[in-house]
Amino acid sequence: MHDIVEDLKWRYAVKRFDQQRILPQNKIDILKKSFNLTATSYGLQPIKLVILSDKGLQEQLIPHSFSQPQVGQASHLLILCVETRVDSRYINSYFDRVKQVRGTNSEVLDPFKEALIDDFSKKDQTEILEWAKKQAYLALGNLLTICALERIDSCPMEGFVPEAYDRLLDLKSKGLTSVLVLPVGYRAEDDMFSGFKKVRRRLTDSIIDLT
């Protein structure tokens, strides 16, 4: 029986990647599909995943990542981004997709659709971006778990300069802004931190059972 708890114990924030080992395409495909299946608020998916394997670009991004070398060492660099506009057009496109996939008629969908359009029309851009960023964190958690299950090493990062990433990757033209970075690949054999025991609070200090 697969022991997911042991997989999660195996996972750690890699400090040094093996630059000679590249993730096979089937592993990248799993990450793509897992990202797309992440739960998001209202199902609106205001997130996109940029997958970078251009070593030249990865190297250029290191100075904009507080000099964290994993950005350049990793087999692939995943950049979690959010849509900069979630408006009536975006919401309508989501419901069009629902009709296409499920065959649900407009009479059933329209009340919810109109309620969402009304709700988002009352939010300013800052509120919408903050909401979208929360969805990116949901996706990151999902990706970290999938990485553990697939024995893909990773290192989640908030420490980077989004404006620089957006400029170098031309994300603005795609209606996106970067939120999180996740280098993935395989840990180097000389990464001394890989053998350290995981430090967490005792279960009694982090869990409250109400019975």
N, C-alpha and C positions, 0 to 999 in steps of 0.2 A: 504493500500500500504506500502511495506517495505521501511523504511527510512534509507538508507545507511549512510547519513550524521550523523544521531543520533547514529548509531552504531559506527562510527568513533570517535564521541565525547565520547562515553562510554569507548572506549579503552584507556588504559594508561599503562605505564611501571610499572608492579606490584612490590611492594617492599616487600610484604609478602604473601606467598601462604598458603592456607588451606591444611595442610598435610594429613588431613583425607578424602579429596575429590579427587577421581581419575577419570580422563577422561574416558568415556565409549569408547568401541572399535569403534563404529560408528563415533565418533568424530575424532579419530586417523586416521581412513580410509579416512575421508574427507581431512584431512591435507596431507596425503600421495598423494592422487589423485591431490590435488591442487598444491602441490610442483611439481609433474610430468608434470602438464599442464602449468607451468610457461614459459613465452617467454624467449628464449635465443638467442644469436647472432648466425646466420646461422642455428639455430635449433639444434646445436650440443650437447647441454645439458652436458657441462663438469662439472656437479655438482651431488652430491649424498647427501642424507639425512640419517643421523644416528639417530635412535630413541632409547633413553635409558630410561629404567624404573627400572633398578637395583639400589635400594636405596644405597647399599654399594658403588657402583661405583660413584654414584652421590655425595656422601659424600667425596669420595677421590678426586673429581675434584674441590671441593670448594677452597682449598688452591691455586689451579692453576687458580682460577677465581677471584683473588684479594679479596678473602674471602666473596664474594657475596653469602648470604645464600639461595637466590632463587634457585640456582643450585641444592641444596639438598632438598629443600622444594617442588619443583614442582612435579606435577603428572608425567610428562614426560620431559625429556631434549632432545631437538632437536639440533643436531650439523650439521651445513651446511658445507659440504666439497667440495673440487674441485679435479678433476683428476690431477695427477702430470705429466702425459704424454698425450699430444694430438698430435699424429703423423699420418702418412699415414694409419697405421693399424686401429687407432681409427676412422679416417674419413671414411675409407672404410666400417667399420662396420655400421656407421650411414647410408650410402647410401644403404647398403644391407637391412637395416630396412625400408627405404623408398620404395624400390622395393617390399618388403614383404607386407607392409601395403597398398600401393597405386597401385601396379602393374605397376609402371612407368618403361619403358624400358631403357636400358643402354645408347642408343643413345641420349636420352634426358638428362639424368643425368650426363654422363661422363664429358662434358665440365666444368660444375660447380664443380664437384668433383675434377677434375685435377687442377682447378684454386685454390681451397682451399688447396689441398695438397702442391701445389707450394708455396702458401702464407705462410702457417704454417712452411714449411721447412726453410724459411728465418728468422723466429723468434727464438730468443734464449729462454732458459727455463724461465728466469725472465719475459720476455714479455708475454709468454703464460700463466704463472701463474697469472700475473696481469689482463690479459684479462678474465681468468676463474673466478677470484675473483669478477669481476664486475657482472658476471652472478649470483653469489651467492647472491649479494645484491638485484638483481632483484627478486630472489626467496624469500628473506626475506620480501621484501615489499609486495609481493603477500600473503605470509603466515600471515602477520600481518593483512591484510585486511580480509582474510578468518576467522581468529580468532575473529575479531570484529563482523563479520556477524553471526558467530556461538556462540557468547558469551563465547568464550574460552579466558581466561586471559593469558597474555604473558608478557615477559620482554626481548626485544632484547639486546644482549650484544656483544660488541667488546672487552671488558675488560677481557681477559683471555690469557693464555700462550699456543699457538697452539702446540708447541713442546711437552709439557707435556700431553696435550690431545691426541696427535698422539701416544705418547708412551703408555699411559695407555689403550687406546682403540685399539692399534695395527693397526692403520690406514695405516702406511707405507706399510705393507704387502698387503694391499688392493689397493695400488696405489693412496692413498688419502692423503690430508692434510686438517686440520680443518681451517675454516675461520671465522665463526660466530656461536653464541650460542643463542638458544631461549628456555628458560624454559616456559612450558605451563601448565595450570591447572586452578584452581579457586582461586580468591583473598580471603584472610582471612578477616573476619568481622572486625578485629581490625587493618586493614591496614588504617591508618589515611589518607594516600594520595589518597585513592580511591574516596573520596568525593571532592577533590580539583577541581576547575574549570580549564579547559585546557587553557594554555597560548600560544597564537600564534600571529604572526604579523597580523595587519589589512589586509584585502584582497587587499586594495589599495596599500599596501606596498610590497605585495608579488606577485601580478598579474599585468601583462602588457597586456592590450587589444589593439591590433593594428587593427583599423577599417578604 
